[in-house]
């Protein structure tokens, strides 16, 4: 492998992280956060080079763009991670066997975490902060759209690490090529865990190609069901926030499911979205309810449902019952985030019990599916699988454990 030397260096450097105390890690994270603020111009200049290559009409433009306020938010998240309790060294199980052996299960780093992501330069800092705090080295594989931004960010991180006498090899950025992705996915013995963060196409490729362990994250086909007992004002606020807050993120709303008894309220539920020119793809009943009352309207097709738009687009499905709504989510959801708007607790509890997703909301928007919003500091991704972590993955979710066994000469019969 052409990148074998890089992987070897990162693996070797990962061992040195065990020599750092939590206080040292926190001090370095605070220093990187300071560097983000004092070097905003460097980062924004590199980001401008990336933005110049992408059309402003591209829905990923917003995800790619960094601003002074966004960098301040990234630095704040990193400082928050530094204040969180260390996830390492926690005793999660302890017992003494009848033969006198003392067993202790303790949390430890994975070692080297590989991260594959697309036009998301904020992920570079988020992943570094979480990996460094948890004692993991990281191999980053960003997309070509954000390559200038990512390289400047990693250069700043390296400068801080060198200042504190820590090997810069604890974080490596691979070339933004398809070949580099393939090499990481085959880095058996070097990369302990791979986390892809992006659309369905990327995640499918990683799952189908990888020879190293993978945790699937990111792809979010998100539904919200407005029940016959839903509150109109609450629904208007929740639906608009879930759809228009940031359309390019994985927790953004893709499909509004509405009970047919509430079609008379549909135009009111959608009116705020017209300000952002959200295109609605409505089934026949919803189309009739919106025709002449909402300016950006088209007939839905079968492909309108089960699609992660990442754009100012929304599908609407009309149902006659909660069970029909649940069937629609079963058929079209991705296991990411789902929401119900209702004042009927029994209906909400049935929804929460039935829906199979990492995050299930009642009278709140799916836009809250985020590690920082959950009080986890930041996130490395949203896991949509069931084996291992599920939902926002933060410090605890990127640690594993080992058993420590102590005896006094016992032998096994």
KOLMIDO-777924 format. One record per residue (C-alpha): residue in three letters; x, y, z. Coordinates in Angstrom, 1 decimal. Example, Ala and Ser with C-alpha at 12.3 -4.5 7.8 and 13.67 -1.06 7.14 Angstrom:
BEGIN
REC|residuo|east|north|up
REC|ala|12.3|-4.5|7.8
REC|ser|13.7|-1.1|7.1
//
This chain:
BEGIN
REC|residuo|east|north|up
REC|unk|0.0|0.0|0.0
REC|unk|1.3|3.5|-0.9
REC|unk|-0.1|4.9|2.4
REC|unk|1.3|2.0|4.5
REC|unk|4.0|4.3|6.0
REC|unk|1.4|6.8|7.1
REC|unk|-0.7|4.1|8.7
REC|unk|2.4|2.7|10.5
REC|unk|3.3|6.2|11.9
REC|unk|-0.2|6.7|13.2
REC|unk|-0.4|3.3|14.8
REC|unk|3.0|3.9|16.5
REC|unk|1.9|7.4|17.6
REC|unk|-1.4|6.0|19.1
REC|unk|0.6|4.2|21.7
REC|unk|2.2|7.4|23.0
REC|unk|-1.2|8.9|23.8
REC|unk|-1.5|6.5|26.7
REC|unk|1.4|8.4|28.3
REC|unk|-0.6|11.7|28.4
REC|unk|-2.8|12.5|31.4
REC|unk|-6.3|13.8|31.0
REC|unk|-5.1|17.2|32.2
REC|unk|-2.5|17.3|29.4
REC|unk|-5.1|16.3|26.8
REC|unk|-7.4|19.0|28.1
REC|unk|-4.7|21.7|28.0
REC|unk|-3.8|20.8|24.4
REC|unk|-7.5|20.9|23.3
REC|unk|-7.9|24.3|24.9
REC|unk|-4.8|25.4|23.0
REC|unk|-6.2|24.1|19.7
REC|unk|-9.4|26.0|20.4
REC|unk|-7.5|29.2|21.0
REC|unk|-5.6|28.6|17.7
REC|unk|-8.8|28.3|15.8
REC|unk|-9.8|31.7|16.9
REC|unk|-6.4|33.4|16.5
REC|unk|-6.0|31.9|13.0
REC|unk|-9.4|32.4|11.6
REC|unk|-8.1|34.3|8.6
REC|unk|-5.9|31.3|7.6
REC|unk|-8.8|28.9|7.9
REC|unk|-11.3|31.2|6.1
REC|unk|-8.9|31.9|3.3
REC|unk|-8.4|28.1|2.7
REC|unk|-12.2|27.6|3.0
REC|unk|-12.7|30.4|0.4
REC|unk|-10.6|28.4|-2.0
REC|unk|-12.9|25.4|-1.6
REC|unk|-16.0|27.5|-1.9
REC|unk|-14.8|29.1|-5.1
REC|unk|-14.9|25.6|-6.7
REC|unk|-18.6|25.0|-5.7
REC|unk|-21.7|26.6|-7.0
REC|unk|-23.7|28.5|-4.4
REC|unk|-26.8|26.7|-5.7
REC|unk|-25.3|23.4|-4.5
REC|unk|-27.1|22.4|-1.3
REC|unk|-23.7|21.3|0.1
REC|unk|-22.4|24.8|-0.2
REC|unk|-23.8|25.7|3.2
REC|unk|-22.3|22.5|4.8
REC|unk|-18.9|23.4|3.2
REC|unk|-18.9|27.1|4.3
REC|unk|-17.0|28.2|7.4
REC|unk|-17.6|31.6|8.9
REC|unk|-16.2|33.5|11.9
REC|unk|-19.3|32.6|14.0
REC|unk|-19.1|28.9|12.9
REC|unk|-15.4|28.8|13.9
REC|unk|-16.3|30.3|17.2
REC|unk|-18.9|27.6|17.7
REC|unk|-16.3|24.9|16.7
REC|unk|-13.8|26.3|19.2
REC|unk|-16.5|26.4|21.9
REC|unk|-17.4|22.8|21.3
REC|unk|-13.7|21.8|21.6
REC|unk|-13.4|23.7|24.8
REC|unk|-16.6|21.9|26.0
REC|unk|-15.0|18.5|25.2
REC|unk|-12.0|19.5|27.2
REC|unk|-14.2|20.0|30.3
REC|unk|-16.0|16.7|30.0
REC|unk|-15.0|13.8|32.3
REC|unk|-12.5|11.4|30.7
REC|unk|-14.1|8.3|29.2
REC|unk|-11.0|6.2|30.0
REC|unk|-10.3|4.0|32.9
REC|unk|-13.9|3.6|34.0
REC|unk|-14.6|0.3|35.7
REC|unk|-17.7|-1.0|34.0
REC|unk|-17.9|-4.4|35.7
REC|unk|-16.0|-5.9|38.7
REC|unk|-16.4|-9.2|40.5
REC|unk|-14.5|-12.0|42.3
REC|unk|-14.9|-15.5|41.1
REC|unk|-15.4|-18.5|43.5
REC|unk|-11.8|-19.5|42.7
REC|unk|-10.5|-16.1|44.0
REC|unk|-9.7|-14.5|40.6
REC|unk|-10.5|-10.8|40.6
REC|unk|-12.1|-9.6|37.3
REC|unk|-12.3|-5.9|36.3
REC|unk|-13.6|-4.5|33.0
REC|unk|-12.2|-1.1|32.2
REC|unk|-12.7|1.4|29.4
REC|unk|-9.8|2.0|26.9
REC|unk|-9.3|3.6|23.5
REC|unk|-9.9|1.7|20.3
REC|unk|-6.5|2.8|19.1
REC|unk|-6.7|4.3|15.6
REC|unk|-10.0|5.6|14.3
REC|unk|-10.4|6.2|10.5
REC|unk|-12.9|8.8|9.5
REC|unk|-14.3|9.3|6.0
REC|unk|-16.3|12.4|5.3
REC|unk|-17.4|14.7|2.5
REC|unk|-17.8|18.5|2.3
REC|unk|-17.7|19.0|6.1
REC|unk|-14.6|20.9|7.2
REC|unk|-16.0|21.2|10.8
REC|unk|-15.7|17.4|11.1
REC|unk|-11.9|17.7|11.1
REC|unk|-11.9|19.6|14.4
REC|unk|-14.8|17.6|15.9
REC|unk|-13.2|14.3|15.2
REC|unk|-9.8|15.4|16.4
REC|unk|-11.2|16.7|19.7
REC|unk|-13.2|13.6|20.5
REC|unk|-10.4|11.2|19.4
REC|unk|-7.7|13.0|21.3
REC|unk|-9.7|13.3|24.5
REC|unk|-10.5|9.6|24.4
REC|unk|-6.9|8.6|23.7
REC|unk|-7.4|7.6|20.1
REC|unk|-5.2|8.6|17.1
REC|unk|-7.2|9.4|13.9
REC|unk|-6.7|9.0|10.2
REC|unk|-8.9|11.5|8.3
REC|unk|-10.1|11.1|4.8
REC|unk|-12.0|14.2|3.7
REC|unk|-13.7|15.0|0.4
REC|unk|-12.0|16.9|-2.4
REC|unk|-14.6|19.7|-2.0
REC|unk|-13.1|20.6|1.4
REC|unk|-9.5|19.6|0.9
REC|unk|-8.0|23.1|1.3
REC|unk|-9.9|23.7|4.5
REC|unk|-9.0|20.3|5.9
REC|unk|-5.3|20.7|5.2
REC|unk|-5.1|24.1|6.9
REC|unk|-7.0|22.8|9.9
REC|unk|-4.8|19.8|10.3
REC|unk|-1.7|22.0|9.8
REC|unk|-2.9|24.1|12.8
REC|unk|-3.5|21.0|14.9
REC|unk|0.0|19.7|14.1
REC|unk|1.6|23.1|15.1
REC|unk|-0.1|22.9|18.5
REC|unk|0.9|19.2|19.0
REC|unk|4.5|19.9|18.2
REC|unk|4.5|22.9|20.6
REC|unk|3.4|20.5|23.4
REC|unk|5.9|17.8|22.4
REC|unk|3.2|15.4|21.1
REC|unk|3.8|13.5|17.9
REC|unk|1.8|15.1|15.1
REC|unk|1.3|11.6|13.7
REC|unk|-1.6|11.1|16.2
REC|unk|-3.7|12.8|13.5
REC|unk|-3.1|12.3|9.8
REC|unk|-5.0|13.6|6.7
REC|unk|-5.0|11.3|3.7
REC|unk|-5.1|12.6|0.1
REC|unk|-8.6|13.5|-1.1
REC|unk|-8.7|10.6|-3.6
REC|unk|-10.9|7.6|-4.1
REC|unk|-7.8|5.4|-3.9
REC|unk|-6.9|6.7|-0.5
REC|unk|-10.4|5.6|0.7
REC|unk|-9.7|2.1|-0.6
REC|unk|-6.4|1.9|1.1
REC|unk|-7.8|3.0|4.5
REC|unk|-10.6|0.4|4.2
REC|unk|-8.0|-2.2|3.7
REC|unk|-5.6|-1.1|6.4
REC|unk|-5.9|-4.2|8.5
REC|unk|-3.7|-4.1|11.6
REC|unk|-3.4|-0.3|11.4
REC|unk|-6.9|1.2|11.6
REC|unk|-9.0|-0.3|14.4
REC|unk|-12.4|1.2|13.4
REC|unk|-13.7|3.1|10.4
REC|unk|-16.6|5.6|10.6
REC|unk|-18.0|6.9|7.3
REC|unk|-20.0|10.2|7.6
REC|unk|-21.9|11.1|4.5
REC|unk|-24.6|10.1|2.1
REC|unk|-26.0|6.7|1.3
REC|unk|-23.7|6.2|-1.6
REC|unk|-20.6|6.7|0.5
REC|unk|-21.8|4.5|3.4
REC|unk|-22.8|1.7|1.0
REC|unk|-19.4|1.8|-0.6
REC|unk|-17.6|1.7|2.7
REC|unk|-19.7|-1.2|4.0
REC|unk|-19.3|-3.2|0.9
REC|unk|-15.5|-2.6|0.5
REC|unk|-14.1|-2.5|4.0
REC|unk|-11.9|-5.2|5.5
REC|unk|-11.7|-3.4|8.8
REC|unk|-14.6|-2.9|11.3
REC|unk|-17.1|-0.2|10.3
REC|unk|-19.8|1.7|12.1
REC|unk|-22.4|3.1|9.8
REC|unk|-23.5|6.8|10.3
REC|unk|-25.1|9.7|8.7
REC|unk|-27.6|8.7|6.1
REC|unk|-30.9|10.2|7.4
REC|unk|-34.3|9.8|5.7
REC|unk|-36.2|11.7|8.3
REC|unk|-40.0|11.7|8.8
REC|unk|-42.3|13.7|11.1
REC|unk|-45.9|12.6|11.6
REC|unk|-48.5|15.3|12.4
REC|unk|-51.2|13.4|14.2
REC|unk|-55.0|14.1|14.2
REC|unk|-54.4|15.4|17.8
REC|unk|-51.4|17.6|16.9
REC|unk|-51.2|21.2|18.1
REC|unk|-51.2|23.5|15.1
REC|unk|-48.9|26.2|16.4
REC|unk|-46.5|23.7|17.8
REC|unk|-46.5|21.8|14.5
REC|unk|-45.8|24.9|12.5
REC|unk|-42.7|25.7|14.5
REC|unk|-41.4|22.1|14.7
REC|unk|-41.9|21.4|11.0
REC|unk|-40.3|24.6|9.8
REC|unk|-37.3|24.2|12.2
REC|unk|-36.8|20.6|11.2
REC|unk|-36.9|21.4|7.5
REC|unk|-35.3|24.8|7.1
REC|unk|-32.8|25.2|9.9
REC|unk|-30.0|23.6|7.9
REC|unk|-31.2|21.5|4.9
REC|unk|-27.8|19.9|4.2
REC|unk|-27.5|18.0|7.5
REC|unk|-28.6|14.5|8.2
REC|unk|-31.2|15.4|10.8
REC|unk|-33.2|17.6|8.4
REC|unk|-36.8|16.7|7.7
REC|unk|-37.5|14.9|4.4
REC|unk|-41.1|13.8|4.7
REC|unk|-44.1|15.2|6.5
REC|unk|-46.7|12.6|7.2
REC|unk|-50.1|14.1|8.0
REC|unk|-53.4|12.6|9.2
REC|unk|-56.2|13.2|6.7
REC|unk|-58.3|14.8|9.4
REC|unk|-55.8|17.7|9.6
REC|unk|-55.5|18.4|5.8
REC|unk|-57.4|21.6|6.5
REC|unk|-54.4|22.8|8.5
REC|unk|-51.8|21.8|6.0
REC|unk|-51.4|25.2|4.3
REC|unk|-50.9|26.8|7.8
REC|unk|-48.3|24.1|8.7
REC|unk|-46.3|24.8|5.5
REC|unk|-46.7|28.6|5.2
REC|unk|-43.3|29.5|6.9
REC|unk|-41.5|27.2|4.6
REC|unk|-42.6|29.3|1.6
REC|unk|-40.3|32.0|2.8
REC|unk|-37.3|29.7|2.1
REC|unk|-38.9|28.5|-1.2
REC|unk|-39.2|24.9|0.0
REC|unk|-40.4|22.8|-2.9
REC|unk|-43.1|20.4|-1.7
REC|unk|-43.8|17.1|-3.4
REC|unk|-47.3|16.2|-2.3
REC|unk|-49.4|13.1|-2.7
REC|unk|-52.9|13.6|-4.3
REC|unk|-54.8|14.5|-1.1
REC|unk|-52.1|16.8|0.2
REC|unk|-51.7|18.4|-3.3
REC|unk|-55.5|19.2|-3.3
REC|unk|-55.2|20.8|0.1
REC|unk|-52.3|23.0|-0.9
REC|unk|-53.2|23.8|-4.5
REC|unk|-53.5|27.6|-4.7
REC|unk|-52.4|28.1|-1.1
REC|unk|-48.7|27.2|-1.4
REC|unk|-46.5|28.6|-4.2
REC|unk|-43.9|25.8|-4.6
REC|unk|-45.9|22.7|-5.2
REC|unk|-45.5|19.6|-7.4
REC|unk|-47.1|16.1|-7.5
REC|unk|-45.2|13.5|-5.6
REC|unk|-43.8|10.4|-7.3
REC|unk|-42.8|7.1|-5.8
REC|unk|-39.2|8.4|-5.6
REC|unk|-40.3|11.4|-3.5
REC|unk|-40.6|9.1|-0.4
REC|unk|-37.5|7.5|1.1
REC|unk|-35.3|10.2|-0.4
REC|unk|-32.8|12.2|1.7
REC|unk|-33.1|15.5|-0.1
REC|unk|-30.3|17.6|1.6
REC|unk|-32.0|20.5|-0.1
REC|unk|-35.0|22.8|0.2
REC|unk|-37.4|20.0|-0.7
REC|unk|-40.0|18.1|1.2
REC|unk|-42.3|15.2|0.5
REC|unk|-45.8|15.0|2.1
REC|unk|-47.7|11.8|2.7
REC|unk|-51.3|11.6|3.8
REC|unk|-52.5|8.8|6.1
REC|unk|-55.7|7.7|7.6
REC|unk|-54.3|6.3|10.9
REC|unk|-51.3|6.1|13.1
REC|unk|-50.7|2.5|11.9
REC|unk|-50.5|3.7|8.3
REC|unk|-48.0|6.4|9.4
REC|unk|-45.9|3.7|11.1
REC|unk|-46.0|1.5|8.0
REC|unk|-44.8|4.4|5.9
REC|unk|-41.8|5.0|8.3
REC|unk|-41.0|1.3|8.3
REC|unk|-40.9|1.3|4.5
REC|unk|-39.1|4.6|4.0
REC|unk|-37.1|5.5|7.1
REC|unk|-33.4|5.0|7.5
REC|unk|-33.3|4.4|11.3
REC|unk|-31.9|7.9|12.0
REC|unk|-34.5|10.2|13.5
REC|unk|-38.3|10.2|13.5
REC|unk|-40.8|12.5|15.2
REC|unk|-44.5|12.7|16.1
REC|unk|-46.5|15.8|16.9
REC|unk|-49.5|15.0|19.0
REC|unk|-51.2|15.9|22.3
REC|unk|-52.3|12.3|22.8
REC|unk|-49.9|10.5|25.1
REC|unk|-51.1|7.0|24.2
REC|unk|-50.5|7.8|20.5
REC|unk|-47.1|9.1|21.2
REC|unk|-46.1|6.2|23.4
REC|unk|-47.2|3.7|20.7
REC|unk|-45.2|5.7|18.1
REC|unk|-42.1|5.6|20.3
REC|unk|-42.5|1.9|21.0
REC|unk|-43.0|0.9|17.4
REC|unk|-40.6|3.1|15.5
REC|unk|-37.2|1.5|14.9
REC|unk|-34.7|4.5|14.9
REC|unk|-31.8|5.8|16.9
REC|unk|-33.7|8.9|18.0
REC|unk|-37.5|9.2|18.4
REC|unk|-39.0|12.6|19.2
REC|unk|-42.4|13.6|20.6
REC|unk|-43.4|17.2|20.1
REC|unk|-39.8|18.3|19.2
REC|unk|-37.9|18.6|15.9
REC|unk|-35.4|16.1|14.7
REC|unk|-32.9|19.0|14.4
REC|unk|-31.9|18.2|18.0
REC|unk|-30.2|14.9|16.9
REC|unk|-26.7|16.2|17.5
REC|unk|-23.9|15.3|20.0
REC|unk|-23.5|18.8|21.3
REC|unk|-27.3|19.2|21.7
REC|unk|-27.4|16.0|23.6
REC|unk|-24.8|17.3|26.0
REC|unk|-22.1|15.1|24.7
REC|unk|-19.7|17.9|23.8
REC|unk|-19.5|17.1|20.1
REC|unk|-20.1|14.1|17.9
REC|unk|-18.1|11.9|15.5
REC|unk|-21.3|10.9|13.7
REC|unk|-24.8|9.6|14.2
REC|unk|-24.8|5.8|14.2
REC|unk|-27.9|4.3|12.5
REC|unk|-26.9|0.7|13.2
REC|unk|-27.8|-1.5|16.2
REC|unk|-24.5|-3.4|16.8
REC|unk|-22.4|-1.2|19.1
REC|unk|-23.1|2.6|19.4
REC|unk|-26.5|4.0|18.3
REC|unk|-27.4|7.6|17.8
REC|unk|-24.9|10.5|18.4
REC|unk|-21.4|9.0|18.9
REC|unk|-19.2|11.0|21.4
REC|unk|-16.5|10.1|23.9
REC|unk|-17.9|7.0|25.5
REC|unk|-19.0|5.6|22.1
REC|unk|-15.4|5.6|20.7
REC|unk|-14.0|3.6|23.5
REC|unk|-13.9|-0.1|24.0
REC|unk|-12.9|-2.1|27.1
REC|unk|-10.5|-4.8|28.2
REC|unk|-10.6|-7.3|31.1
REC|unk|-8.0|-7.1|33.8
REC|unk|-7.7|-10.4|35.8
REC|unk|-5.7|-10.7|39.0
REC|unk|-4.9|-14.0|40.9
REC|unk|-2.6|-15.6|43.4
REC|unk|-1.4|-18.6|41.4
REC|unk|-4.7|-20.2|40.6
REC|unk|-4.7|-22.8|37.8
REC|unk|-7.6|-24.1|35.8
REC|unk|-8.6|-27.7|36.4
//
